[in-house]
Amino acid sequence: MAKFFLTTAIDYVNSRPHLGTAYEKIAADVIARYQRLCGVETRFMMGNDEHSQNVFQRARELGVEPLAFCDGMETAFRDVWARLDISFDDFIRTTEARHRTSVTTLVSRLAEAGDIYDGYYEGWYCVSCEAFKPEKDLEDGNCPVHGKPPQWIKEKNHFFRLSKYRQPLLDHYAAHPEFLQPEIRRNEILRLLEAGLDDISMSRTGQAWGIPVPSDPDSVIYVWVDALINYVSGVGYGADQELFETWWPADLHVIGKDITRFHCVFWPAMLMSAGLPLPRRVFGHGWVHWQGQKMSKSLGTVVDPLDAADRLGPDPLRLYLTKEIAFGQDGDFTWDRFEERYNVDLANNFGNLVSRLASMAHRYRKGRLVAPPSAPGPLAEAAGGAVTAYREAMDAFALHGGVAAAFQLVDAANEYITAVEPWATARDPARAAELDRQLYDVSEAVRIAAVLLTPVMPSSCREVLARVGAPVVDPGLNLDRDAVWTTPPGAERQVVKGDPLWPRLDPDRAASNVEKDAQRKASPPREVVGGKVRVAADAGAGAQRREQRTMNESEQPGGGAAAPAAAPPRSEVGGSAPVGEGAATAEAAAPRAPETPRISIDEFAKVELRVGRVVTAEAVRKSKKLARLEIDDGAGVRQVVAGIAKAYEPESLVGRHVVFVANLQPAKLMGIESNGMVLAALDAAGQPVLLTPDDPERAPAGSAIR
């Protein structure tokens, strides 16, 4: 069986992980889960970097021993990774005995190769980076990464002959252009190599917190040298040769773009000196920005990943970071954007598709779908194309492209439902087999989309697969087997109905995002003291959980919905009546009303009529007449409640273009806020008939009506 060894950078434990740290782990976890989905035996390793001087200083500030502090932080880090569903196979700590053995062994190999010598080093040292900074790299005397002044240090050190490996490194890059990705990172390192390399200090004196240099117990190995060796200590280097030979070299190091110099110059040079194979690939991902800055513990510009996971769930967070940030580039996180993409991608798109399928399957087939003998429809071709694009993207670590390919299939399934109109097919008993094909094909498209998205949203996709009657069974999913269109005649599925997988967020469900951001920014930090996480007083802002709104208002006597006091009176002009918030549907065709007073053009100009496209539609609970619509108005998606449920099945509305009043004040019906009024005429029976543009391509969503 093929093998794949994947690592992330190990983390400083001077404070808890932030969303930027979590991004790297989520991306690496998606890669690891994809490899497993492909049937590859995968070893995914993460860990903690504990010999940092920052860690030592933080422990002293808290009055605890460094190791006790690190033990507590291990628990804190593992708790975050568990909440985010990170599926690592090994967790290495640099204070472990196995790591000390590997460090001592490898440093001794460097000495035996004649690549370590004694000397004096002086220069600017950034404590936050744990690295020396050339004066030319400082910005106004400050570290360019952390914005803080470095310290001038002069001490006797052990040096590694890095300069000796300049040409071997250039040769390796020439022979293996795939070694460092993306290309922009590779070009940065090549420029550095072409400019020449200086030997580097690899030890610190006067410190006890660290691993001693084998030949000099009074010095400890520089934290970056110590930390890099975790990649081989985690697979038994110097202690378990069989394990080491099984998994080394690593197939992929996933790291931040700011530490490529260590991983793509220092680390391969050390391996060359020790006579060990180099990792096959290194990927330097971008940063997650918040409020225009890199997320940084040192700068205090951080978002707690637990806050984000608590707000919408870990899977929506995993999807956002994977889909919205092109892997290798920088990306932005804002609470507004996070919630917007949740509504668009999950509530309105994938979740709505699953709900539409379940609703139709139970309405027309009592949930039991049977594949007919006819050939599959166009969704089969769409699925094949999506799987091909998905594989190509994921194999190239274009994670965002892989997710986009999966959502192309979700979009195709929604468009297919709109095009074939299963609700219309169901009205004709002679078309029963055609309806079977339509419903089964939609279920198959949903199934394959869920398989493709499993590495990104593992928990949610297991639930989707269970709902479409294709539950995951041991030993788990396999891309070659399970991402293939399979509808043999007579195959059966039992579709399960349930609560919405991703309930749409209501605009007024909580305080404004600005207020929530301020609460989080002001939240006292969580600390680890004596092995336990301590949160300063009243730090609950980061633990707010989303509340599900309940609609318990009942209809008025006679079946009509309670009209809000602020709703405008119903009017009819030429047989047309607005149907929406505050508009009661007539039980029968009303006689033509006497001519109403005419209004001026200025008065009419106050009414803003626009074309909208229905994104989602569902019946309002406890109401026979009301439907809750999500309407694309060209600038965003708004919620509108309309009294059309008796005339239109919700599934038939998705994708339709409607005319609506766009500038009405919000009002509530059945506890649901409505932000507009859909217009309809009344037929002879008093049933609403929606008004639509005759050419939606020329009058798309957002078009003004004059």
C-alpha positions in Angstrom: 0.0 0.0 0.0 1.2 3.5 -0.8 2.3 5.6 2.1 2.1 9.4 2.8 3.9 11.1 5.7 2.6 14.6 6.4 3.7 17.1 9.1 2.8 20.6 10.2 5.1 23.0 11.9 5.1 22.4 15.6 3.7 25.3 17.7 5.2 27.5 20.4 3.2 27.0 23.5 3.7 30.4 25.2 0.0 31.0 24.5 -3.0 29.3 23.1 -3.4 28.6 19.4 -5.2 31.3 17.3 -7.1 31.0 14.1 -4.0 31.5 12.0 -2.4 28.5 13.8 -5.6 26.5 13.3 -5.7 27.3 9.6 -2.5 25.4 9.0 -3.7 22.4 11.0 -7.1 22.4 9.2 -5.4 22.5 5.8 -3.0 19.7 6.7 -5.9 17.7 8.1 -7.8 18.1 4.8 -4.8 16.8 2.9 -4.4 13.9 5.3 -8.1 12.9 5.1 -7.9 13.2 1.3 -4.9 10.8 1.2 -6.9 8.4 3.4 -9.9 8.8 1.1 -7.6 7.8 -1.8 -6.7 4.6 0.1 -3.2 5.8 1.0 -1.7 4.7 4.4 -1.2 8.1 6.0 0.8 9.3 9.0 -0.1 12.8 10.0 2.1 14.4 12.7 1.8 17.6 14.7 3.2 18.7 17.9 4.5 21.4 20.3 7.7 23.3 20.3 8.5 23.6 24.0 12.1 24.7 24.4 11.4 28.3 23.4 12.9 31.0 25.6 9.4 32.6 25.4 8.0 29.5 27.0 10.6 29.6 29.8 9.9 33.3 30.5 6.1 32.7 30.5 6.4 29.9 33.0 8.5 32.1 35.3 5.9 34.9 35.1 3.2 32.4 36.2 5.4 31.0 38.9 5.4 27.4 37.6 8.1 25.0 36.3 8.5 25.1 32.5 7.7 21.5 32.1 4.5 21.8 34.2 3.5 24.8 32.0 4.1 22.8 28.9 2.1 19.9 30.2 -0.8 22.2 30.7 -0.5 23.7 27.3 -0.4 20.3 25.6 -3.8 19.7 27.1 -5.0 23.1 25.9 -3.7 22.6 22.4 -5.1 19.1 22.1 -8.5 20.3 23.2 -8.6 22.9 20.4 -7.5 20.3 17.8 -10.1 17.9 19.1 -12.8 20.6 18.8 -11.7 21.3 15.2 -11.7 17.5 14.3 -8.0 17.4 13.5 -7.1 13.7 12.9 -3.4 13.6 13.6 -1.8 10.2 14.2 1.1 11.4 16.3 1.7 14.4 18.5 5.4 15.1 19.2 6.7 17.2 22.1 10.3 18.5 22.1 10.6 17.7 25.8 10.0 14.0 25.1 12.8 11.5 25.6 12.4 10.2 22.0 13.0 13.7 20.7 16.1 14.3 22.8 17.5 11.0 21.5 17.0 12.1 17.9 18.4 15.6 18.5 21.5 14.3 20.1 22.0 11.7 17.4 21.6 14.1 14.5 23.8 16.9 16.0 26.5 14.4 16.6 26.3 13.4 12.9 26.8 17.1 12.0 29.9 17.2 14.2 31.3 14.0 12.7 30.8 15.6 9.2 33.0 18.5 10.3 30.2 20.9 10.0 30.2 22.3 13.6 32.8 24.7 14.9 33.1 27.2 17.7 32.9 31.0 17.4 31.4 34.2 18.7 28.1 35.6 17.5 26.7 39.1 18.0 23.7 40.6 16.4 20.0 41.6 16.7 17.9 38.8 18.3 14.1 38.8 18.2 12.8 36.9 21.2 9.3 36.5 19.6 10.8 34.9 16.4 13.5 33.1 18.4 15.8 34.2 15.6 18.7 36.6 14.8 17.7 39.4 12.4 20.2 41.1 10.0 20.1 44.8 10.5 19.1 45.4 6.9 15.9 43.5 7.6 14.7 45.6 10.5 12.0 48.2 9.9 12.5 51.4 11.9 14.6 49.3 14.2 11.9 46.7 14.8 11.4 43.1 13.8 9.5 43.1 10.5 7.3 40.3 11.7 6.4 41.3 15.2 7.0 45.0 15.1 9.1 44.9 18.3 12.7 46.0 18.8 15.1 43.0 18.9 17.9 42.6 21.5 21.6 43.0 20.8 23.3 39.7 21.8 26.9 38.7 21.8 27.9 35.2 23.0 30.1 32.2 22.3 28.3 29.8 20.1 28.6 26.6 18.1 28.2 27.3 14.4 26.9 25.1 11.6 28.6 25.4 8.2 25.5 26.4 6.3 27.6 28.2 3.6 29.1 24.8 2.6 25.7 23.7 1.3 24.7 26.6 -0.9 25.6 24.8 -4.1 24.2 21.5 -3.1 20.9 23.2 -2.2 20.8 25.0 -5.6 21.5 21.7 -7.3 18.6 20.1 -5.4 16.2 22.9 -6.3 17.2 22.5 -10.0 16.7 18.8 -9.9 13.5 18.9 -7.9 11.4 22.0 -8.9 8.5 20.6 -7.0 10.4 20.6 -3.7 9.0 24.0 -2.5 5.6 25.2 -3.4 4.0 27.5 -4.3 6.3 28.9 -6.9 6.5 32.4 -5.2 8.0 30.8 -2.1 10.5 28.8 -4.3 11.6 32.0 -6.0 12.2 33.7 -2.7 14.4 30.9 -1.5 16.3 30.8 -4.8 17.1 34.5 -4.5 18.3 34.0 -1.0 20.6 31.1 -2.1 21.9 33.0 -5.1 22.9 35.9 -2.8 25.0 33.6 -0.7 24.7 31.9 2.7 26.4 32.7 6.0 27.1 30.0 8.6 24.6 30.0 11.4 24.7 29.9 15.2 23.2 26.6 16.5 23.5 27.0 20.2 22.8 29.3 23.1 24.9 29.8 26.3 23.8 30.6 29.8 20.5 28.8 29.4 19.3 25.6 31.1 16.0 25.2 29.3 16.7 23.1 26.2 18.7 20.1 25.0 22.4 20.2 25.8 24.9 20.3 22.9 26.5 16.7 23.1 30.0 18.1 23.3 29.2 21.1 25.5 26.8 20.5 28.4 27.0 24.2 29.3 25.3 25.2 26.0 21.8 24.2 24.7 20.9 23.6 21.1 19.3 26.6 19.5 15.5 26.2 19.5 15.1 26.3 15.7 17.7 23.5 15.3 16.0 21.5 18.1 12.5 22.1 16.6 13.3 21.1 13.0 14.6 17.7 14.2 11.0 16.8 15.4 10.2 15.7 11.8 12.6 12.7 12.2 12.3 12.2 15.9 8.6 11.5 15.4 9.4 8.5 13.2 12.1 7.0 15.4 15.4 8.5 14.1 18.2 7.3 16.3 16.0 4.8 18.2 13.7 2.8 15.9 15.4 2.3 12.5 12.5 0.2 11.1 10.0 2.9 11.9 12.3 5.5 10.4 12.9 3.7 7.2 9.1 3.0 6.9 8.1 6.7 6.9 11.1 8.9 6.1 11.5 10.9 4.0 8.4 12.9 4.7 6.1 13.4 1.7 5.0 16.9 2.8 5.9 19.6 5.3 3.0 22.1 5.7 4.4 25.4 7.1 3.8 29.1 7.2 5.4 31.3 4.5 7.4 33.2 7.2 9.4 30.1 8.2 10.4 28.8 4.7 14.1 29.9 5.3 14.4 27.5 8.2 12.6 24.6 6.5 13.9 25.1 3.0 17.6 26.2 3.7 18.6 25.2 7.2 16.7 21.9 7.4 17.7 20.4 4.1 21.4 21.5 4.7 21.3 19.7 8.1 19.9 16.6 6.5 22.6 16.7 3.8 25.3 17.0 6.4 23.8 14.0 8.3 23.5 11.9 5.2 19.7 11.7 5.4 17.2 12.0 2.6 15.4 15.3 2.2 11.6 15.7 2.5 9.9 15.3 -0.9 7.9 18.6 -0.7 7.4 21.6 1.5 4.4 23.8 1.1 4.5 27.4 2.5 0.9 28.6 3.0 -0.2 32.2 3.4 -1.4 34.1 6.5 -4.9 34.6 7.7 -5.5 38.3 8.2 -7.8 40.0 10.6 -8.5 43.7 10.5 -5.8 44.0 7.8 -3.0 42.4 9.9 -1.5 38.9 10.2 -2.9 37.0 13.1 -0.1 37.0 15.7 0.0 36.3 19.4 2.8 38.8 19.8 0.8 41.5 18.1 -2.4 40.7 19.9 -4.3 40.4 16.5 -5.9 37.0 17.1 -9.2 35.3 16.8 -9.8 32.3 19.1 -10.7 29.3 16.9 -12.9 28.0 19.7 -15.0 31.2 19.3 -15.5 30.5 15.6 -16.2 26.9 16.1 -18.7 27.7 18.9 -20.5 30.2 16.8 -21.3 28.0 13.7 -19.6 24.7 14.3 -16.2 23.3 13.4 -17.2 22.0 9.9 -18.4 25.4 8.7 -15.2 26.9 9.9 -13.2 24.2 8.2 -15.1 24.9 5.0 -14.6 28.7 5.2 -10.9 28.5 5.7 -10.5 25.9 2.9 -12.8 27.4 0.4 -12.3 31.1 0.9 -8.5 31.1 1.1 -6.5 29.9 -1.9 -4.0 27.6 -0.4 -0.6 29.3 -0.6 -2.0 32.8 -0.6 -3.1 35.2 2.2 -6.7 35.4 3.1 -9.1 37.3 5.3 -11.3 36.3 8.1 -14.2 38.5 9.4 -17.2 37.5 11.3 -19.5 39.1 8.7 -17.9 37.1 5.9 -17.9 33.9 7.9 -21.6 34.1 8.6 -22.3 35.3 5.0 -20.6 32.2 3.5 -22.3 29.9 6.0 -25.7 31.1 4.7 -24.7 31.1 1.0 -22.7 27.9 0.8 -24.4 25.7 3.5 -27.8 27.0 4.5 -29.0 28.1 1.1 -27.0 25.8 -1.1 -25.8 22.4 0.1 -28.2 22.2 3.1 -31.1 23.4 1.0 -30.4 20.7 -1.6 -30.5 18.0 1.0 -33.7 19.4 2.4 -35.3 19.6 -1.0 -34.4 16.0 -1.8 -35.8 14.7 1.5 -39.0 16.7 1.2 -39.7 15.4 -2.3 -38.6 11.9 -1.5 -41.1 11.7 1.4 -43.9 13.5 -0.4 -43.8 11.4 -3.5 -42.1 8.1 -2.5 -42.4 8.0 1.3 -38.7 8.3 1.5 -37.9 5.1 -0.4 -36.1 5.7 -3.7 -35.6 3.0 -6.3 -33.3 3.4 -9.3 -35.3 2.7 -12.5 -33.9 0.8 -15.5 -33.6 4.0 -17.6 -30.2 5.6 -18.2 -29.0 8.2 -15.8 -29.7 11.8 -16.7 -27.3 14.8 -17.1 -26.2 14.8 -13.4 -24.1 11.7 -14.0 -21.9 13.6 -16.5 -21.8 16.6 -14.1 -20.6 14.2 -11.3 -17.9 12.7 -13.4 -16.6 16.1 -14.3 -16.7 17.3 -10.7 -14.8 14.2 -9.5 -12.1 14.7 -12.2 -11.6 18.3 -11.3 -11.6 17.5 -7.6 -8.8 14.9 -8.0 -6.7 17.3 -10.1 -7.0 20.1 -7.6 -6.5 18.0 -4.5 -3.5 16.2 -5.9 -1.9 19.6 -6.5 -2.8 20.8 -3.0 -5.2 23.4 -4.5 -7.6 22.7 -1.7 -9.9 25.6 -2.6 -10.2 24.2 -6.1 -11.2 20.8 -4.8 -13.9 22.3 -2.7 -15.1 24.4 -5.7 -15.3 21.3 -7.8 -17.5 19.6 -5.2 -19.8 22.6 -5.0 -20.1 22.6 -8.8 -21.9 19.3 -8.4 -24.1 20.8 -5.6 -25.0 23.7 -8.0 -25.7 21.3 -10.8 -28.1 19.2 -8.7 -30.0 22.4 -7.6 -30.2 23.6 -11.2 -31.4 20.1 -12.3 -34.3 20.2 -9.9 -35.3 23.6 -11.1 -35.1 22.4 -14.8 -36.9 19.0 -14.6 -39.5 20.1 -12.0 -40.1 16.8 -10.1 -43.3 18.3 -8.6 -44.7 18.6 -12.1 -43.6 15.1 -13.0 -45.3 13.8 -9.9 -48.7 15.1 -11.1 -48.7 12.6 -14.0 -48.9 8.9 -12.9 -47.7 7.9 -16.3 -44.4 9.5 -15.6 -43.7 7.6 -12.4 -40.5 6.0 -13.7 -39.3 9.4 -14.8 -39.9 10.8 -11.3 -38.0 7.8 -9.9 -35.0 8.7 -12.1 -35.1 12.3 -11.2 -35.2 11.7 -7.5 -32.6 8.9 -7.5 -30.2 11.0 -9.6 -30.4 13.9 -7.2 -29.7 11.6 -4.3 -26.7 10.2 -6.1 -25.4 13.7 -6.8 -25.8 14.6 -3.2 -24.0 11.4 -2.2 -21.0 12.0 -4.4 -20.8 15.6 -3.3 -20.7 14.5 0.3 -18.0 12.0 -0.4 -15.8 14.7 -2.0 -16.4 17.1 0.8 -15.7 14.6 3.6 -12.1 15.7 4.0 -13.3 19.2 4.6 -16.5 18.6 6.6 -16.1 15.1 8.0 -18.9 15.1 10.6 -21.4 17.0 8.5 -20.8 14.8 5.4 -21.3 11.6 7.5 -24.7 13.0 8.4 -25.5 13.9 4.8 -24.6 10.4 3.6 -26.8 8.9 6.3 -29.7 11.1 5.2 -29.5 10.0 1.6 -29.4 6.4 2.6 -25.7 5.8 2.0 -24.3 5.7 5.6 -20.5 5.3 6.0 -19.5 1.8 7.1 -16.1 0.5 8.1 -13.4 0.7 6.8 -14.6 4.0 5.6 -14.9 5.8 2.3 -12.7 5.2 -0.7 -12.6 7.7 -3.6 -12.2 5.1 -6.3 -15.1 3.1 -5.1 -17.5 5.7 -3.6 -17.1 8.7 -5.9 -18.4 6.8 -8.9 -21.9 7.2 -10.2 -23.8 4.1 -9.2 -27.5 3.7 -10.0 -28.0 0.0 -10.9 -31.7 -0.8 -11.7 -33.6 -1.7 -8.6 -31.1 -0.2 -6.2 -32.9 1.3 -3.2 -32.2 4.1 -0.8 -34.2 5.2 2.2 -33.9 9.0 2.5 -34.2 10.3 6.0 -35.8 13.6 6.9 -34.4 15.7 9.7 -33.9 19.2 11.0 -31.9 21.6 8.8 -28.3 20.6 8.7 -27.2 24.2 8.7 -30.1 26.5 9.8 -30.0 29.9 8.2 -28.8 32.7 10.5 -31.4 35.3 11.2 -30.1 38.9 11.0 -31.4 39.9 14.4 -30.5 36.7 16.3 -27.6 38.3 18.2 -25.7 41.5 18.8 -24.1 43.2 15.8 -20.9 41.6 14.5 -19.1 44.9 15.4 -20.2 44.4 19.0 -19.2 40.8 19.0 -15.8 41.5 17.6 -15.3 44.1 20.3 -16.3 41.6 22.9 -13.7 39.1 21.6 -11.0 41.7 21.3 -11.6 42.7 24.9 -11.8 39.2 26.2 -9.2 38.4 28.8 -6.7 35.8 27.6 -6.8 32.2 28.7 -3.7 31.1 30.5 -2.3 27.8 31.8 -1.2 27.7 35.4 0.0 24.6 37.1 -1.3 22.4 34.2 -4.8 23.9 34.2 -6.3 26.4 31.8 -7.2 29.6 33.7 -9.6 32.2 32.1 -9.6 35.7 33.5 -12.9 36.8 35.0 -15.9 37.2 32.7 -14.2 35.8 29.6 -17.3 34.1 28.4 -17.6 36.2 25.3 -15.6 33.6 23.3 -18.0 30.8 24.4 -21.2 32.2 23.0 -23.1 29.5 21.2 -25.6 30.0 18.5 -29.2 29.9 19.7 -31.9 28.4 17.5 -34.9 30.7 17.2 -38.3 29.1 17.8 -41.4 30.3 16.1 -44.3 29.7 18.4 -46.6 32.5 17.3 -49.9 31.0 16.2 -52.1 32.0 13.3 -55.0 34.3 13.8 -58.5 32.8 13.9 -59.7 31.9 10.4 -56.2 30.8 9.3 -54.8 34.2 8.4 -51.4 35.3 9.6 -51.2 38.1 12.0 -50.4 41.3 10.1 -47.8 43.6 11.6 -49.2 47.0 12.5 -46.6 48.7 10.3 -47.6 46.8 7.2 -49.2 48.9 4.4 -52.8 48.3 3.5 -53.5 45.9 0.6 -54.2 47.5 -2.7 -55.4 46.2 -6.0 -54.7 48.0 -9.3 -56.0 46.4 -12.6 -56.5 43.1 -10.9 -53.0 42.9 -9.3 -52.4 42.6 -5.6 -49.1 42.5 -3.6 -48.6 39.2 -1.9 -46.2 39.2 1.0 -45.8 40.7 4.4 -49.1 42.0 5.8 -51.0 40.9 2.7 -53.9 38.5 3.2 -54.6 36.0 0.4 -58.2 36.3 -0.7 -60.4 33.2 -0.3 -62.1 33.9 -3.6 -61.8 36.4 -6.4 -62.9 39.7 -5.0 -65.1 42.0 -7.1 -63.2 44.9 -8.7 -62.9 47.7 -6.2 -63.9 51.2 -7.0 -61.3 53.2 -8.6 -58.8 54.4 -6.0 -57.5 58.0 -5.8 -54.7 58.5 -8.3 -51.2 59.2 -7.1 -48.5 61.4 -8.5 -45.4 60.1 -10.2 -43.4 61.4 -7.3 -45.4 59.3 -4.9 -45.0 56.2 -7.1 -41.3 56.8 -7.4 -41.0 56.2 -3.7 -41.8 52.5 -4.3 -38.7 50.5 -5.3 -39.6 47.5 -7.4 -36.9 45.0 -8.4 -36.4 41.6 -9.9 -35.2 38.9 -7.5 -34.2 35.3 -7.8 -35.5 32.8 -5.3 -32.5 31.0 -3.7 -34.3 28.9 -1.1 -38.0 28.4 -0.2 -39.7 26.5 2.5 -43.2 26.4 4.1 -43.6 28.3 7.3 -44.4 26.0 10.2 -47.9 26.2 11.6 -49.1 28.2 8.5 -50.9 26.9 5.5 -50.4 30.1 3.5 -46.9 31.5 4.2 -43.7 30.5 2.6 -40.2 31.8 3.7 -38.1 32.8 0.7 -34.5 33.7 0.4 -34.2 36.1 -2.5 -31.1 37.2 -4.3 -31.6 40.9 -4.9 -28.5 41.4 -6.9 -26.5 42.8 -4.0 -27.1 40.0 -1.5 -29.7 37.6 -0.2 -32.7 38.8 1.8 -35.5 37.0 3.6 -39.1 37.6 2.5 -42.3 36.0 3.8 -45.0 35.6 1.1 -48.5 34.2 1.3 -48.2 31.9 -1.7 -47.7 28.5 -0.1 -51.2 27.2 -1.2 -50.5 28.0 -4.8 -46.8 27.0 -5.1 -44.8 24.1 -3.7 -41.6 25.5 -2.1 -39.4 23.3 -4.3 -40.9 24.8 -7.4 -39.9 28.3 -6.4 -36.2 27.8 -6.2 -34.5 29.5 -9.2 -37.6 31.5 -10.2 -37.4 35.2 -10.9 -40.0 37.3 -9.1 -40.9 40.9 -8.7 -40.8 42.4 -5.2 -41.0 45.7 -3.4 -37.5 46.2 -2.1 -37.8 49.2 0.1 -40.5 48.3 2.6 -39.6 48.5 6.3 -38.9 45.0 7.8 -41.9 43.4 9.5 -42.6 40.0 11.1 -45.0 37.3 10.2 -45.2 34.2 12.4 -42.1 35.4 14.1 -40.1 35.6 10.9 -38.7 38.9 9.7 -39.7 39.8 6.2 -37.6 42.3 4.2 -39.8 42.9 1.1 -43.1 42.1 -0.6 -43.4 39.6 -3.5 -45.9 40.7 -6.1 -48.6 38.5 -7.6 -51.9 38.7 -9.4 -55.0 36.8 -8.3 -56.6 34.3 -10.6 -60.3 33.7 -10.8 -60.2 31.4 -7.8 -58.3 34.0 -5.7 -55.0 32.1 -5.8 -51.8 34.1 -6.3 -50.0 34.1 -9.6 -46.4 35.3 -9.4 -45.3 38.1 -11.6 -42.0 37.4 -13.4 -39.9 39.1 -16.1 -40.4 37.5 -19.5 -36.7 37.4 -20.1 -34.7 36.8 -16.9 -31.4 36.8 -18.7 -32.0 40.4 -19.8 -33.5 41.3 -16.4 -31.4 39.4 -13.9 -31.7 39.6 -10.1 -31.4 43.2 -8.9 -32.8 44.8 -12.1 -34.9 47.8 -11.3 -38.5 48.0 -12.6 -39.5 51.4 -14.0 
